[in-house]
Amino acid sequence: RRPPRSTPKPSSAASDVYKRQVSTQSTWDIFQMRNAKFFMTICPSTNKVLKEFPFASAADVSSTLAKAHEGYKFNKQVPLSTRIQKILNIADILEKRKMECAELMATEMGKPIKFGVFEVNEVIGIMKHKAAVAEGALQPQILGPLAKKAYTLLQPMGIHFCVHPWNFPFWTVMNTFTQSLLSGMSVIQKPSPTIPQCAYLVEQIIRDAGFKNNEYQVLLADTDHFETIIGDPRVAGVSLTGSTRSGKSIGALAGKYVKPFLLELGGMDPFVVLEDADMKKSAAQGALGRLCNSGQVCVGAKRMIVNEKVYDKFIEELIPAVKGWKVGDPHDPDTMMGPLARYDLYDTVRQQVKESVDKGSRVLYGDVEQLKVPAPLEKGNFIHPLILDNIPKGAPAREEEIFGPCLSLFKVKNDEEAIALANNIPYGLGATVMSENIPHAEKVAEQIDAGGVYINQWLSLIHI
């Protein structure tokens, strides 16, 4: 998301590869500099190495593509009813292994157990919903009186290459590949190097559900292999959930080889509090929308735009709402906010906040320094939730996506000013509008340039 501000030199000793003086490099980047064949996954609560994994070689990429093509040829011949049952099998396995999945997310990327359980529950619902609608969605579509008989037949095309992030290891992956497997395609998933163990667990669950013929494979490929993969004629399309920079690279390659592609990128979502909103509800939803997943959510409520008539009251309610989020060990069932997923992300958030404060932003609540937690978590990537206001133009909290628990507040005079500020950003992922007057909320929502706008409930999915 935000590019590194400097390029430090890697340590000469393997044991020192992840020292804090190399904080502006990702774990993946650091290990690539030391050894291009392997990378490490790091526990964000302790910054200790969990495991080492090999990067896929050119031979691995070639083999995976060949197997995926065979998986596609097999899957497209399988009756739709059988494919549907396999998807339902995934839901059943996830129900049985829910805590195992949540525990692994807590260990590998710091997601609190309660939110890990929520994520798996949502995936179970996704599996069941898509299985229920698959037959109708894949039926031929009659085109009307264009000829004696004219219809659109939906058919599988080949391999779907998926590039996925680390912040929702099960949700983003399973929400993407399900329709591909249901339609008869095969899938190659390239996970973030932050969560390889989660990726392999997803792969095992899918195989246990009945997709045993290379219909779904995990490939830990470096970006150097992306052109080979996307340019392969057996690959029918590509999707990515990630940063704008990554999206530009994927989009350019897809365009070069004339492949359909789907991108879901970063965001600076506005959370608009109108003068007729319920302040307690707005504060609770605002805290949820910004602190969920330690602020590492693409559709997080990153800019809170509040009418000046209720601004002070909103702050009065927001501070205790934020204080109610317990920060600590993600394995603790009472924890609401765990560490940031990697030290470089932690360091970038601190730098962005410090720069915002240096440029004149006011800290209403929180501390930029690392949150002190009991041993052995004192070396983890924990950050206090922060509330900033009086944020000037040019400050990162106003202009950039901060992928961490920083609540940025903006005071506006009226609806027109709120809408203008909401739209004054080169992002358009999502938005939230808070108002007890639904027609009023809808009128404002319709004028916000966003892919989805939620009224009176951030994301309309999360319940705590």
C-alpha positions as CSV (number, residue, x, y, z in Angstrom):
1,R,0.0,0.0,0.0
2,R,2.3,2.9,1.1
3,P,5.8,2.3,-0.5
4,P,8.8,1.8,1.9
5,R,10.4,5.1,2.9
6,S,13.9,3.7,2.8
7,T,15.7,0.5,1.6
8,P,17.8,-0.8,4.5
9,K,20.4,-3.5,4.1
10,P,19.6,-7.0,5.2
11,S,21.4,-8.6,8.1
12,S,24.3,-10.9,7.2
13,A,23.1,-13.5,9.8
14,A,20.1,-15.7,9.1
15,S,19.0,-15.4,12.7
16,D,18.9,-11.6,12.4
17,V,16.9,-11.5,9.1
18,Y,13.9,-10.0,10.8
19,K,15.4,-7.4,13.2
20,R,13.6,-4.2,13.7
21,Q,16.2,-2.1,11.9
22,V,14.9,-3.5,8.7
23,S,11.4,-2.6,9.6
24,T,10.5,-0.8,6.4
25,Q,10.9,-4.0,4.4
26,S,8.3,-6.8,4.4
27,T,9.2,-10.2,5.7
28,W,8.9,-11.5,2.2
29,D,11.2,-8.8,0.7
30,I,13.9,-9.3,3.4
31,F,14.1,-13.0,2.9
32,Q,14.1,-12.6,-0.9
33,M,17.2,-10.5,-0.5
34,R,18.9,-13.2,1.5
35,N,17.7,-16.3,-0.3
36,A,15.5,-16.2,-3.4
37,K,14.4,-19.8,-2.9
38,F,12.7,-19.4,0.6
39,F,10.7,-17.1,2.7
40,M,9.6,-17.1,6.3
41,T,6.3,-16.7,8.0
42,I,6.4,-14.7,11.2
43,C,4.1,-14.7,14.3
44,P,2.9,-11.1,14.6
45,S,2.3,-11.4,18.4
46,T,6.0,-12.2,19.0
47,N,7.8,-11.6,15.8
48,K,9.3,-15.1,16.0
49,V,9.7,-17.2,12.9
50,L,7.0,-19.8,12.6
51,K,8.1,-21.7,9.4
52,E,10.1,-21.4,6.3
53,F,8.6,-22.1,2.9
54,P,10.2,-22.5,-0.5
55,F,9.2,-20.3,-3.4
56,A,7.8,-22.1,-6.4
57,S,10.4,-22.7,-9.0
58,A,9.9,-22.4,-12.8
59,A,9.4,-26.1,-12.9
60,D,6.8,-25.9,-10.1
61,V,4.9,-23.3,-12.0
62,S,4.9,-25.4,-15.2
63,S,3.8,-28.5,-13.3
64,T,1.0,-26.7,-11.5
65,L,-0.3,-25.2,-14.7
66,A,-0.3,-28.6,-16.3
67,K,-2.1,-30.2,-13.4
68,A,-4.6,-27.4,-13.2
69,H,-5.4,-27.9,-16.9
70,E,-6.1,-31.5,-16.3
71,G,-8.2,-30.5,-13.2
72,Y,-10.2,-28.2,-15.5
73,K,-10.8,-31.0,-18.0
74,F,-11.9,-33.3,-15.2
75,N,-14.1,-30.8,-13.3
76,K,-16.1,-29.6,-16.4
77,Q,-17.2,-33.1,-17.0
78,V,-18.5,-33.6,-13.4
79,P,-22.3,-33.2,-13.1
80,L,-23.2,-29.8,-11.5
81,S,-25.1,-31.7,-8.8
82,T,-21.9,-33.3,-7.7
83,R,-19.9,-30.1,-7.8
84,I,-22.7,-28.5,-5.6
85,Q,-22.4,-31.3,-3.1
86,K,-18.6,-30.9,-2.9
87,I,-19.1,-27.2,-2.1
88,L,-21.6,-28.2,0.7
89,N,-19.0,-30.6,1.9
90,I,-16.6,-27.7,2.3
91,A,-19.2,-26.0,4.5
92,D,-19.6,-29.1,6.6
93,I,-15.8,-29.5,7.1
94,L,-15.4,-25.9,8.0
95,E,-18.1,-26.3,10.7
96,K,-16.1,-29.1,12.2
97,R,-12.7,-27.5,11.9
98,K,-13.9,-23.9,12.8
99,M,-11.7,-23.5,15.8
100,E,-8.7,-24.9,14.1
101,C,-9.0,-22.3,11.3
102,A,-9.5,-19.5,13.8
103,E,-6.5,-20.5,15.9
104,L,-4.3,-20.6,12.8
105,M,-5.4,-17.2,11.7
106,A,-4.7,-15.9,15.3
107,T,-1.2,-17.4,15.1
108,E,-0.2,-16.5,11.6
109,M,-1.7,-13.0,11.1
110,G,-3.0,-11.9,14.5
111,K,-6.8,-12.1,14.0
112,P,-8.6,-12.4,17.4
113,I,-10.3,-15.8,17.9
114,K,-13.8,-14.3,18.0
115,F,-13.3,-12.6,14.6
116,G,-11.7,-15.7,13.2
117,V,-14.8,-17.7,14.2
118,F,-17.0,-15.0,12.6
119,E,-14.9,-15.2,9.4
120,V,-15.3,-19.0,9.1
121,N,-19.1,-18.7,9.9
122,E,-19.4,-16.2,7.0
123,V,-17.6,-18.6,4.7
124,I,-19.9,-21.4,5.6
125,G,-22.8,-19.1,4.7
126,I,-21.2,-18.2,1.4
127,M,-20.7,-21.9,0.5
128,K,-24.3,-22.7,1.3
129,H,-25.7,-19.7,-0.5
130,K,-23.7,-20.2,-3.7
131,A,-24.5,-23.9,-3.7
132,A,-28.2,-23.0,-3.4
133,V,-28.2,-20.6,-6.3
134,A,-25.7,-22.4,-8.6
135,E,-28.2,-24.4,-10.6
136,G,-30.4,-21.4,-11.4
137,A,-27.4,-19.1,-12.1
138,L,-25.8,-21.6,-14.6
139,Q,-29.0,-22.3,-16.5
140,P,-29.1,-21.2,-20.2
141,Q,-30.5,-17.7,-20.6
142,I,-33.2,-17.3,-23.3
143,L,-32.5,-14.2,-25.3
144,G,-36.0,-13.6,-26.6
145,P,-37.5,-13.3,-30.2
146,L,-34.1,-12.9,-32.0
147,A,-34.5,-16.2,-33.7
148,K,-36.5,-19.4,-33.5
149,K,-34.1,-20.4,-30.7
150,A,-31.5,-18.1,-29.1
151,Y,-29.9,-18.5,-25.7
152,T,-26.7,-17.8,-23.8
153,L,-25.0,-21.0,-22.5
154,L,-22.6,-20.4,-19.6
155,Q,-19.6,-22.7,-19.9
156,P,-16.3,-23.1,-18.0
157,M,-13.3,-21.6,-19.8
158,G,-10.1,-23.1,-18.2
159,I,-8.0,-22.1,-15.2
160,H,-8.8,-19.2,-12.8
161,F,-5.6,-17.7,-11.4
162,C,-6.4,-16.0,-8.0
163,V,-4.1,-13.7,-6.1
164,H,-5.2,-13.2,-2.5
165,P,-4.2,-11.1,0.5
166,W,-3.5,-12.0,4.1
167,N,-6.1,-10.0,6.0
168,F,-9.0,-12.5,5.5
169,P,-7.3,-15.8,4.8
170,F,-10.5,-17.8,4.4
171,W,-13.2,-15.2,3.4
172,T,-11.5,-13.5,0.4
173,V,-10.3,-16.8,-1.0
174,M,-13.5,-18.9,-0.7
175,N,-15.7,-16.0,-1.8
176,T,-13.7,-15.9,-5.0
177,F,-13.0,-19.5,-6.1
178,T,-16.4,-21.1,-5.2
179,Q,-18.2,-20.0,-8.4
180,S,-15.2,-21.1,-10.5
181,L,-15.3,-24.6,-9.1
182,L,-19.1,-24.7,-9.4
183,S,-18.9,-23.7,-13.0
184,G,-16.4,-26.4,-13.9
185,M,-13.2,-24.4,-14.0
186,S,-10.0,-25.2,-12.0
187,V,-8.3,-22.7,-9.7
188,I,-4.7,-21.8,-8.9
189,Q,-4.5,-19.7,-5.8
190,K,-1.4,-17.6,-5.1
191,P,-1.6,-16.6,-1.4
192,S,0.1,-13.8,0.4
193,P,3.5,-15.0,1.8
194,T,2.2,-13.8,5.2
195,I,-0.3,-16.7,5.5
196,P,1.0,-19.8,3.7
197,Q,-0.2,-22.2,6.5
198,C,-3.8,-20.8,6.2
199,A,-3.5,-21.3,2.4
200,Y,-2.5,-24.9,2.7
201,L,-5.2,-25.6,5.2
202,V,-7.8,-24.2,2.8
203,E,-6.3,-26.4,0.1
204,Q,-6.6,-29.5,2.3
205,I,-10.2,-28.7,3.2
206,I,-11.1,-28.4,-0.4
207,R,-9.5,-31.7,-1.3
208,D,-11.1,-33.4,1.7
209,A,-14.5,-32.1,0.4
210,G,-14.0,-34.1,-2.8
211,F,-12.0,-31.9,-5.2
212,K,-9.2,-34.4,-5.4
213,N,-8.1,-34.1,-9.1
214,N,-6.1,-30.8,-9.1
215,E,-9.2,-28.7,-9.4
216,Y,-7.7,-26.4,-6.8
217,Q,-4.0,-25.9,-6.1
218,V,-2.0,-23.5,-3.9
219,L,1.1,-22.0,-5.7
220,L,3.6,-20.0,-3.6
221,A,4.9,-18.2,-6.7
222,D,7.0,-15.0,-6.7
223,T,5.7,-12.1,-8.8
224,D,8.5,-12.9,-11.3
225,H,6.3,-15.8,-12.5
226,F,3.1,-13.9,-12.9
227,E,3.6,-13.1,-16.6
228,T,4.3,-16.8,-17.3
229,I,1.1,-17.8,-15.5
230,I,-1.2,-15.1,-16.9
231,G,0.2,-15.4,-20.4
232,D,-0.4,-19.2,-20.5
233,P,-3.2,-19.9,-22.9
234,R,-4.7,-22.4,-20.5
235,V,-5.3,-19.6,-18.0
236,A,-8.8,-18.1,-18.7
237,G,-8.8,-15.2,-16.3
238,V,-7.2,-13.7,-13.2
239,S,-8.5,-12.0,-10.0
240,L,-6.7,-10.1,-7.3
241,T,-7.6,-8.7,-3.9
242,G,-4.8,-6.4,-2.8
243,S,-3.1,-3.1,-3.2
244,T,-3.6,-0.6,-6.0
245,R,0.0,-1.1,-7.0
246,S,-0.5,-4.9,-7.3
247,G,-3.7,-4.3,-9.2
248,K,-2.0,-2.1,-11.8
249,S,0.6,-4.8,-12.4
250,I,-2.0,-7.6,-12.7
251,G,-4.3,-5.4,-14.9
252,A,-1.4,-4.6,-17.2
253,L,-0.5,-8.3,-17.7
254,A,-4.1,-9.3,-18.2
255,G,-4.5,-6.6,-20.8
256,K,-1.3,-7.6,-22.5
257,Y,-2.6,-11.2,-22.9
258,V,-6.2,-10.2,-23.4
259,K,-7.5,-12.0,-20.3
260,P,-10.6,-11.0,-18.3
261,F,-9.6,-9.8,-14.8
262,L,-11.3,-8.7,-11.6
263,L,-9.6,-6.4,-9.1
264,E,-10.6,-5.4,-5.5
265,L,-8.2,-2.9,-4.3
266,G,-7.6,-0.4,-1.4
267,G,-10.0,2.1,0.0
268,M,-10.4,5.3,2.0
269,D,-14.1,4.7,2.8
270,P,-16.1,7.6,4.3
271,F,-18.2,7.0,7.4
272,V,-20.7,9.9,7.2
273,V,-22.5,10.9,10.4
274,L,-25.5,13.1,9.7
275,E,-27.0,15.5,12.2
276,D,-30.1,13.2,12.7
277,A,-28.0,10.1,13.5
278,D,-28.0,8.2,16.8
279,M,-24.7,9.1,18.3
280,K,-24.2,6.0,20.5
281,K,-25.0,3.7,17.6
282,S,-22.8,5.8,15.2
283,A,-19.9,5.6,17.7
284,A,-20.2,1.9,18.1
285,Q,-20.4,1.3,14.4
286,G,-17.6,3.7,13.7
287,A,-15.3,1.9,16.2
288,L,-16.3,-1.5,14.7
289,G,-15.7,-0.2,11.2
290,R,-12.2,1.1,12.0
291,L,-10.9,-1.3,14.6
292,C,-12.1,-4.6,13.2
293,N,-9.2,-6.8,12.2
294,S,-6.9,-4.2,13.8
295,G,-7.9,-1.7,11.1
296,Q,-6.6,-4.0,8.4
297,V,-9.8,-4.0,6.2
298,C,-10.0,-2.6,2.7
299,V,-13.6,-1.4,3.4
300,G,-12.7,0.0,6.8
301,A,-14.3,3.2,8.0
302,K,-11.1,5.2,7.4
303,R,-12.6,8.7,7.2
304,M,-15.3,9.7,9.7
305,I,-17.1,12.8,8.3
306,V,-19.3,14.3,11.0
307,N,-21.8,17.1,10.9
308,E,-20.6,20.0,13.1
309,K,-23.9,20.1,15.0
310,V,-23.2,16.7,16.5
311,Y,-19.4,16.6,16.3
312,D,-18.6,17.0,20.0
313,K,-21.3,14.6,21.0
314,F,-20.0,12.0,18.5
315,I,-16.5,12.3,20.1
316,E,-18.0,11.9,23.6
317,E,-19.5,8.6,22.5
318,L,-16.6,7.5,20.3
319,I,-13.8,7.6,22.9
320,P,-15.5,5.1,25.3
321,A,-16.5,3.0,22.4
322,V,-12.9,2.7,21.3
323,K,-11.7,2.2,24.8
324,G,-14.0,-0.9,25.0
325,W,-11.9,-2.7,22.4
326,K,-9.5,-4.9,24.4
327,V,-6.1,-5.2,22.8
328,G,-4.0,-8.2,23.4
329,D,-3.3,-11.9,22.7
330,P,-5.4,-12.9,19.7
331,H,-5.8,-16.3,21.2
332,D,-7.6,-14.8,24.2
333,P,-11.4,-15.1,23.6
334,D,-11.9,-11.7,25.2
335,T,-9.5,-9.9,22.9
336,M,-11.1,-7.6,20.3
337,M,-7.9,-6.3,18.6
338,G,-4.7,-8.2,18.0
339,P,-1.4,-7.1,16.5
340,L,-0.9,-5.9,13.0
341,A,0.0,-8.7,10.7
342,R,3.7,-7.8,10.0
343,Y,6.2,-5.5,11.6
344,D,6.7,-3.5,8.4
345,L,2.9,-2.7,8.4
346,Y,3.2,-1.7,12.1
347,D,6.1,0.6,11.4
348,T,4.4,2.2,8.4
349,V,1.2,2.9,10.4
350,R,3.3,4.6,13.1
351,Q,5.2,6.7,10.5
352,Q,1.9,7.7,8.9
353,V,0.4,8.8,12.2
354,K,3.6,10.5,13.3
355,E,3.7,12.5,10.0
356,S,0.1,13.4,10.3
357,V,0.6,14.7,13.9
358,D,3.8,16.6,12.8
359,K,1.7,18.3,10.1
360,G,-0.8,19.5,12.6
361,S,-3.3,16.7,13.3
362,R,-4.6,16.5,16.9
363,V,-4.5,13.3,18.9
364,L,-7.8,13.0,20.7
365,Y,-7.1,9.5,22.0
366,G,-4.3,7.0,22.0
367,D,-0.5,6.7,21.8
368,V,1.6,6.3,18.7
369,E,4.1,4.2,20.6
370,Q,3.9,0.4,20.8
371,L,1.2,-0.9,23.2
372,K,2.8,-2.5,26.2
373,V,1.5,-6.0,26.8
374,P,2.6,-8.8,29.1
375,A,5.4,-11.2,28.1
376,P,5.9,-12.9,25.7
377,L,3.8,-10.4,23.7
378,E,5.8,-7.2,24.4
379,K,7.7,-7.6,21.1
380,G,4.5,-8.0,19.0
381,N,3.1,-5.5,16.5
382,F,0.6,-4.0,18.9
383,I,-0.6,-0.4,18.4
384,H,-3.0,1.6,20.5
385,P,-6.2,2.6,18.8
386,L,-5.9,6.2,17.8
387,I,-8.3,9.0,17.1
388,L,-7.1,12.1,15.2
389,D,-8.9,15.3,14.1
390,N,-8.0,18.7,12.7
391,I,-6.2,16.8,10.0
392,P,-4.7,19.2,7.4
393,K,-4.4,18.7,3.7
394,G,-1.2,16.7,2.8
395,A,-1.3,14.6,6.0
396,P,-1.3,10.9,5.5
397,A,-4.4,10.5,7.6
398,R,-6.2,12.6,5.1
399,E,-4.7,11.6,1.8
400,E,-3.5,7.9,2.2
401,E,-5.0,4.6,3.3
402,I,-3.7,3.9,6.8
403,F,-4.0,0.1,7.2
404,G,-4.2,0.1,11.0
405,P,-6.4,1.3,13.9
406,C,-6.4,5.0,13.3
407,L,-9.7,6.8,13.3
408,S,-9.6,10.0,11.3
409,L,-12.3,12.6,12.1
410,F,-13.5,15.5,9.8
411,K,-16.0,18.2,10.7
412,V,-18.4,19.4,8.0
413,K,-21.1,22.1,8.0
414,N,-23.8,20.3,6.0
415,D,-24.7,17.4,3.8
416,E,-23.2,19.0,0.7
417,E,-19.9,19.5,2.3
418,A,-20.0,15.9,3.7
419,I,-20.7,14.5,0.2
420,A,-17.9,16.6,-1.4
421,L,-15.4,15.4,1.1
422,A,-16.5,11.8,0.9
423,N,-16.0,11.9,-2.9
424,N,-12.7,13.9,-2.8
425,I,-10.4,10.9,-2.9
426,P,-9.2,8.5,-5.7
427,Y,-10.9,5.5,-4.1
428,G,-14.5,4.3,-4.4
429,L,-14.8,1.0,-2.6
430,G,-17.5,1.4,0.1
431,A,-19.1,3.9,2.4
432,T,-21.4,4.1,5.4
433,V,-24.1,6.7,6.2
434,M,-25.6,7.1,9.7
435,S,-29.0,8.7,10.1
436,E,-32.3,7.9,11.9
437,N,-34.1,9.4,8.9
438,I,-33.8,6.6,6.3
439,P,-35.0,8.7,3.3
440,H,-32.4,11.3,4.3
441,A,-29.7,8.7,4.5
442,E,-30.6,7.2,1.1
443,K,-30.5,10.7,-0.5
444,V,-27.0,11.2,0.8
445,A,-25.9,7.6,0.0
446,E,-27.0,8.0,-3.6
447,Q,-24.6,10.9,-4.1
448,I,-21.5,9.1,-2.7
449,D,-19.2,7.6,-5.4
450,A,-18.7,4.1,-3.9
451,G,-19.3,0.5,-5.0
452,G,-21.5,-0.1,-2.0
453,V,-23.0,2.2,0.6
454,Y,-24.3,0.9,4.0
455,I,-26.9,2.6,6.1
456,N,-26.7,2.5,9.9
457,Q,-24.5,-0.5,10.0
458,W,-20.9,-0.7,8.8
459,L,-20.6,-3.5,6.2
460,S,-24.0,-4.9,7.1
461,L,-22.3,-8.2,8.1
462,I,-20.4,-7.9,11.3
463,H,-22.2,-8.3,14.6
464,I,-20.5,-8.3,18.0
